[in-house]
């Protein structure tokens, strides 16, 4: 076949000029024995590491040291042994490990000879290290040195046969002594050793897959345990390399096992872990005698690469977990003449492909309502090759920023076309909102105002900043009237601000109308009040009789206090003066009659007080002038009235010289009535001329007698000519005139 021939030629040419270069992750590497230039035998033969693409294209070939060089030992293999030279990839993918003999090519019967055993390690840069191994006669004496595995490049577990010196041995990197640790001695014919899930496993020539102790043992005396459900002894099977994979999301951990079998009817066996026991899912035979095995699981199924002496086969099992193995073999590499292919592994630096799993590593929700600053970061595990991301709308970034609230889904596609999706939602806090309760000032002035607020939405806790004053409490008290501003910041920096006004009731405004008493001492004054401002209704209390009316009346002059209180308890106290007129003051000055019975008396009146400057006068003598004159002796009273009809009275006497009864020469003065006359008898102590005159109080002459000489004057005045009242009788004599007041009562 043309393709096969070309590959052989390429292998021969590269073997002649070997070089080391960086491995390409995801490719496969095989261990080849022989350069193809000489016939193979049981003698020690040079070993090569050939890198291929997964489709079988040779990339490079690296020669393994065939002689001691510095700390490196030789690593060769028998040209006829088909069960040696297995390859394993460390769990982290950093190293590929293999085994051989510390002898130069050409040592006959090398597998059974007394030689050192060498462990080889190659890293992703293609550098081969063979400084680790076991001295001759200590481990795998006279037996096949088949495989080794490392967990991190510093510790190694090697497997092979050799009777009591066979089994599994532990060695540290760089150690090349006889003091290795034999961890497995009960089973001393071991073919392949590998690490999966932190556990050391191995296969034997008889049947089954075993665990060597627990985890990664470094001490002797480990217990080898067959995996439950696997065949314990079956001459028809001959297991070599094996591969654990996780194919079912419903089973925790590794759940499918593939085992390479080098019998003609074996090929690749498949087992699934069901309820703690491994259940056979059949096999696909391969007559070539498979010994090496690696592979990966993806959305297209499980892709397996199996090696045998004559080359490399690939097979894809699409059946899945706990279903009969399916697929067919395709040979992608054919060994050249005079060469053998042994182990197979993915190149150092590779991560064995697994189905991609994308998850939301973190997300930041929108910090403030209505913003678009949400973000999403993703985490991708598994998959193969370069992954692409699709969020829709042409967005292909691994994460998202500047997101608004909503649901977001990312679909990741790996290099094999396998996809995985993850969905998450970006939320936002509720809108920041304030509700408030303002306590206004009940009265003008003071500092009893308060503002209480309640914050909803956003993300608590909240920080408050009030101005003026830089107050940081949620609520503020002790406020005077005015505007107050608050700025609320939540824990994510979202802000809401608002302003509030603390008002005060209008000032109580008082006015009054006072009506003064019309007269001094008169209780007819009043006060009428008007109150505005504040908060109605109003309450009044007067110091005058505790009245509670808005107005009071029947007041005399004086000071009155009213206390007014509005609905909020605000108080205003006012003092109101009611001014009464001055009292009327009458001052009388009399001028007495100059002679007894005379009519030249007078009275002068001075008036002050009252209301106005004009007064009215009424005298008891009938006069209506301020002053009165032409008065006879007597008592005179006057009543003065001001413009408000306020009146006051006063009296004064007008006197005259001595009267009749006081004159010593008059012995008798008698008045009486009889015979319809008013009779007056006037008797003196001596004879003299005499006459009489009768006047009323106005000075009008009522009666005049005839002149008489003697000691007696009898007067007879007709009762018909005189009315009731006061009269003055004047007696004119030689001794002089005297007057006597008489009262006529009819």
Rosetta blueprint (number, residue, H / E / L):
1 X L
2 X H
3 X H
4 X H
5 X H
6 X H
7 X H
8 X H
9 X H
10 X H
11 X H
12 X H
13 X H
14 X H
15 X H
16 X H
17 X L
18 X L
19 X L
20 X L
21 X L
22 X L
23 X L
24 X L
25 X L
26 X L
27 X L
28 X E
29 X E
30 X E
31 X E
32 X E
33 X E
34 X L
35 X L
36 X L
37 X L
38 X L
39 X L
40 X L
41 X L
42 X L
43 X L
44 X E
45 X E
46 X L
47 X E
48 X E
49 X E
50 X E
51 X E
52 X E
53 X L
54 X L
55 X L
56 X L
57 X L
58 X E
59 X E
60 X E
61 X E
62 X E
63 X E
64 X L
65 X L
66 X L
67 X L
68 X L
69 X E
70 X L
71 X L
72 X E
73 X L
74 X L
75 X L
76 X E
77 X E
78 X E
79 X L
80 X L
81 X L
82 X L
83 X L
84 X L
85 X L
86 X L
87 X L
88 X E
89 X E
90 X L
91 X L
92 X L
93 X L
94 X L
95 X L
96 X E
97 X E
98 X E
99 X E
100 X E
101 X E
102 X L
103 X L
104 X L
105 X L
106 X L
107 X L
108 X L
109 X L
110 X H
111 X H
112 X H
113 X L
114 X L
115 X L
116 X L
117 X E
118 X E
119 X E
120 X E
121 X E
122 X E
123 X L
124 X L
125 X L
126 X L
127 X L
128 X E
129 X E
130 X E
131 X E
132 X E
133 X E
134 X E
135 X L
136 X L
137 X L
138 X L
139 X L
140 X L
141 X L
142 X L
143 X L
144 X L
145 X E
146 X E
147 X E
148 X E
149 X E
150 X E
151 X L
152 X L
153 X L
154 X L
155 X E
156 X E
157 X E
158 X E
159 X E
160 X E
161 X L
162 X L
163 X H
164 X H
165 X H
166 X L
167 X E
168 X E
169 X E
170 X E
171 X E
172 X E
173 X L
174 X L
175 X L
176 X E
177 X E
178 X L
179 X L
180 X L
181 X E
182 X E
183 X E
184 X E
185 X L
186 X L
187 X L
188 X L
189 X L
190 X E
191 X E
192 X E
193 X E
194 X E
195 X E
196 X E
197 X L
198 X L
199 X E
200 X E
201 X E
202 X E
203 X E
204 X E
205 X L
206 X L
207 X L
208 X L
209 X E
210 X E
211 X E
212 X E
213 X L
214 X L
215 X L
216 X L
217 X L
218 X L
219 X L
220 X L
221 X L
222 X L
223 X L
224 X E
225 X E
226 X E
227 X L
228 X L
229 X L
230 X L
231 X L
232 X L
233 X L
234 X L
235 X L
236 X L
237 X L
238 X L
239 X E
240 X E
241 X E
242 X E
243 X E
244 X E
245 X E
246 X L
247 X L
248 X L
249 X L
250 X L
251 X L
252 X L
253 X L
254 X L
255 X L
256 X E
257 X E
258 X E
259 X E
260 X E
261 X E
262 X L
263 X L
264 X L
265 X L
266 X L
267 X E
268 X E
269 X E
270 X E
271 X E
272 X E
273 X E
274 X E
275 X L
276 X L
277 X E
278 X E
279 X E
280 X E
281 X E
282 X E
283 X E
284 X E
285 X L
286 X L
287 X L
288 X L
289 X L
290 X L
291 X L
292 X E
293 X E
294 X E
295 X E
296 X E
297 X E
298 X E
299 X L
300 X L
301 X E
302 X E
303 X E
304 X E
305 X E
306 X E
307 X E
308 X E
309 X L
310 X L
311 X E
312 X E
313 X E
314 X E
315 X E
316 X E
317 X E
318 X L
319 X L
320 X L
321 X L
322 X L
323 X L
324 X L
325 X L
326 X L
327 X L
328 X L
329 X L
330 X E
331 X E
332 X E
333 X E
334 X E
335 X L
336 X L
337 X L
338 X L
339 X L
340 X E
341 X E
342 X E
343 X E
344 X E
345 X E
346 X E
347 X L
348 X L
349 X L
350 X L
351 X L
352 X L
353 X L
354 X E
355 X E
356 X E
357 X E
358 X E
359 X E
360 X E
361 X E
362 X E
363 X E
364 X E
365 X L
366 X E
367 X L
368 X L
369 X L
370 X L
371 X L
372 X L
373 X L
374 X E
375 X E
376 X E
377 X E
378 X E
379 X E
380 X E
381 X E
382 X E
383 X E
384 X L
385 X L
386 X L
387 X L
388 X E
389 X E
390 X E
391 X L
392 X E
393 X L
394 X L
395 X E
396 X L
397 X L
398 X L
399 X L
400 X E
401 X E
402 X E
403 X E
404 X L
405 X L
406 X E
407 X E
408 X E
409 X E
410 X E
411 X E
412 X E
413 X E
414 X L
415 X L
416 X L
417 X L
418 X L
419 X E
420 X E
421 X E
422 X E
423 X E
424 X E
425 X E
426 X E
427 X L
428 X E
429 X L
430 X L
431 X L
432 X L
433 X E
434 X E
435 X E
436 X E
437 X E
438 X E
439 X E
440 X L
441 X E
442 X L
443 X L
444 X L
445 X L
446 X L
447 X L
448 X L
449 X E
450 X E
451 X E
452 X E
453 X E
454 X E
455 X E
456 X E
457 X L
458 X L
459 X L
460 X L
461 X L
462 X L
463 X E
464 X E
465 X E
466 X E
467 X E
468 X L
469 X L
470 X L
471 X E
472 X L
473 X L
474 X L
475 X L
476 X E
477 X E
478 X E
479 X E
480 X L
481 X L
482 X E
483 X E
484 X E
485 X E
486 X E
487 X E
488 X E
489 X E
490 X L
491 X L
492 X L
493 X L
494 X L
495 X E
496 X E
497 X E
498 X E
499 X E
500 X E
501 X E
502 X E
503 X L
504 X E
505 X L
506 X L
507 X L
508 X L
509 X E
510 X E
511 X E
512 X E
513 X E
514 X E
515 X E
516 X L
517 X L
518 X L
519 X L
520 X L
521 X L
522 X L
523 X L
524 X L
525 X E
526 X E
527 X E
528 X E
529 X E
530 X E
531 X E
532 X E
533 X L
534 X L
535 X L
536 X L
537 X L
538 X L
539 X E
540 X E
541 X E
542 X E
543 X L
544 X L
545 X L
546 X L
547 X L
548 X L
549 X L
550 X L
551 X E
552 X E
553 X E
554 X E
555 X E
556 X L
557 X L
558 X E
559 X E
560 X E
561 X E
562 X E
563 X E
564 X E
565 X E
566 X L
567 X L
568 X L
569 X L
570 X L
571 X E
572 X E
573 X E
574 X E
575 X E
576 X E
577 X E
578 X E
579 X L
580 X L
581 X L
582 X E
583 X E
584 X E
585 X E
586 X E
587 X E
588 X E
589 X E
590 X E
591 X E
592 X L
593 X L
594 X L
595 X L
596 X L
597 X L
598 X L
599 X L
600 X L
601 X E
602 X E
603 X E
604 X E
605 X E
606 X E
607 X E
608 X E
609 X E
610 X E
611 X L
612 X L
613 X L
614 X L
615 X L
616 X E
617 X E
618 X E
619 X E
620 X L
621 X L
622 X L
623 X L
624 X L
625 X L
626 X L
627 X L
628 X E
629 X E
630 X E
631 X E
632 X L
633 X L
634 X E
635 X E
636 X E
637 X E
638 X E
639 X E
640 X E
641 X E
642 X L
643 X L
644 X L
645 X L
646 X L
647 X E
648 X E
649 X E
650 X E
651 X E
652 X E
653 X E
654 X E
655 X L
656 X L
657 X L
658 X L
659 X L
660 X H
661 X H
662 X H
663 X L
664 X L
665 X L
666 X E
667 X E
668 X E
669 X E
670 X E
671 X E
672 X E
673 X E
674 X E
675 X L
676 X L
677 X E
678 X E
679 X E
680 X E
681 X E
682 X E
683 X E
684 X E
685 X E
686 X E
687 X E
688 X E
689 X E
690 X E
691 X E
692 X E
693 X E
694 X E
695 X E
696 X E
697 X L
698 X L
699 X L
700 X L
701 X E
702 X E
703 X E
704 X E
705 X L
706 X L
707 X L
708 X E
709 X E
710 X E
711 X E
712 X E
713 X E
714 X E
715 X E
716 X E
717 X E
718 X E
719 X H
720 X H
721 X H
722 X L
723 X L
724 X L
725 X E
726 X E
727 X E
728 X E
729 X E
730 X E
731 X E
732 X E
733 X E
734 X L
735 X L
736 X E
737 X E
738 X E
739 X E
740 X E
741 X E
742 X E
743 X E
744 X E
745 X L
746 X L
